């Protein structure tokens, strides 16, 4: 069965939408859809898993304790386990579609 990453994109999101697309021992693949969303003030992700994330559509800014990265379609970054980060903004006029792969820090 085939599905499309852009299928059923919501047009009005009260909160970010996270959907698991595939999972197995030590790995999980998620589609995340944001539209004008950001992490709450003072909130930081601090995960036990490493995360590789790709912006497929839209744009976003990830904040880290030592700086920030703006991501456009095609940009990707690997965030090591335990590296605190937050979403500073995502585009409000169109959905930002992320593809995220979470994996154990051991590989």
Secondary structure as a PSIPRED ss2 file (coil, helix, strand):
# PSIPRED VFORMAT (PSIPRED V4.0)

   1 X C   1.000  0.000  0.000
   2 X C   1.000  0.000  0.000
   3 X C   1.000  0.000  0.000
   4 X C   1.000  0.000  0.000
   5 X C   1.000  0.000  0.000
   6 X C   1.000  0.000  0.000
   7 X C   1.000  0.000  0.000
   8 X C   1.000  0.000  0.000
   9 X C   1.000  0.000  0.000
  10 X C   1.000  0.000  0.000
  11 X C   1.000  0.000  0.000
  12 X C   1.000  0.000  0.000
  13 X C   1.000  0.000  0.000
  14 X C   1.000  0.000  0.000
  15 X C   1.000  0.000  0.000
  16 X C   1.000  0.000  0.000
  17 X E   0.000  0.000  1.000
  18 X E   0.000  0.000  1.000
  19 X E   0.000  0.000  1.000
  20 X E   0.000  0.000  1.000
  21 X E   0.000  0.000  1.000
  22 X E   0.000  0.000  1.000
  23 X E   0.000  0.000  1.000
  24 X E   0.000  0.000  1.000
  25 X C   1.000  0.000  0.000
  26 X C   1.000  0.000  0.000
  27 X E   0.000  0.000  1.000
  28 X E   0.000  0.000  1.000
  29 X E   0.000  0.000  1.000
  30 X E   0.000  0.000  1.000
  31 X E   0.000  0.000  1.000
  32 X E   0.000  0.000  1.000
  33 X E   0.000  0.000  1.000
  34 X E   0.000  0.000  1.000
  35 X C   1.000  0.000  0.000
  36 X C   1.000  0.000  0.000
  37 X C   1.000  0.000  0.000
  38 X C   1.000  0.000  0.000
  39 X C   1.000  0.000  0.000
  40 X C   1.000  0.000  0.000
  41 X C   1.000  0.000  0.000
  42 X C   1.000  0.000  0.000
  43 X C   1.000  0.000  0.000
  44 X C   1.000  0.000  0.000
  45 X E   0.000  0.000  1.000
  46 X C   1.000  0.000  0.000
  47 X C   1.000  0.000  0.000
  48 X C   1.000  0.000  0.000
  49 X E   0.000  0.000  1.000
  50 X E   0.000  0.000  1.000
  51 X E   0.000  0.000  1.000
  52 X E   0.000  0.000  1.000
  53 X E   0.000  0.000  1.000
  54 X E   0.000  0.000  1.000
  55 X E   0.000  0.000  1.000
  56 X E   0.000  0.000  1.000
  57 X E   0.000  0.000  1.000
  58 X C   1.000  0.000  0.000
  59 X E   0.000  0.000  1.000
  60 X E   0.000  0.000  1.000
  61 X E   0.000  0.000  1.000
  62 X E   0.000  0.000  1.000
  63 X E   0.000  0.000  1.000
  64 X E   0.000  0.000  1.000
  65 X C   1.000  0.000  0.000
  66 X C   1.000  0.000  0.000
  67 X E   0.000  0.000  1.000
  68 X E   0.000  0.000  1.000
  69 X E   0.000  0.000  1.000
  70 X E   0.000  0.000  1.000
  71 X E   0.000  0.000  1.000
  72 X E   0.000  0.000  1.000
  73 X C   1.000  0.000  0.000
  74 X C   1.000  0.000  0.000
  75 X C   1.000  0.000  0.000
  76 X E   0.000  0.000  1.000
  77 X E   0.000  0.000  1.000
  78 X E   0.000  0.000  1.000
  79 X E   0.000  0.000  1.000
  80 X C   1.000  0.000  0.000
  81 X C   1.000  0.000  0.000
  82 X C   1.000  0.000  0.000
  83 X C   1.000  0.000  0.000
  84 X C   1.000  0.000  0.000
  85 X E   0.000  0.000  1.000
  86 X E   0.000  0.000  1.000
  87 X E   0.000  0.000  1.000
  88 X E   0.000  0.000  1.000
  89 X E   0.000  0.000  1.000
  90 X E   0.000  0.000  1.000
  91 X C   1.000  0.000  0.000
  92 X C   1.000  0.000  0.000
  93 X C   1.000  0.000  0.000
  94 X C   1.000  0.000  0.000
  95 X C   1.000  0.000  0.000
  96 X E   0.000  0.000  1.000
  97 X E   0.000  0.000  1.000
  98 X E   0.000  0.000  1.000
  99 X E   0.000  0.000  1.000
 100 X E   0.000  0.000  1.000
 101 X E   0.000  0.000  1.000
 102 X E   0.000  0.000  1.000
 103 X E   0.000  0.000  1.000
 104 X E   0.000  0.000  1.000
 105 X C   1.000  0.000  0.000
 106 X C   1.000  0.000  0.000
 107 X C   1.000  0.000  0.000
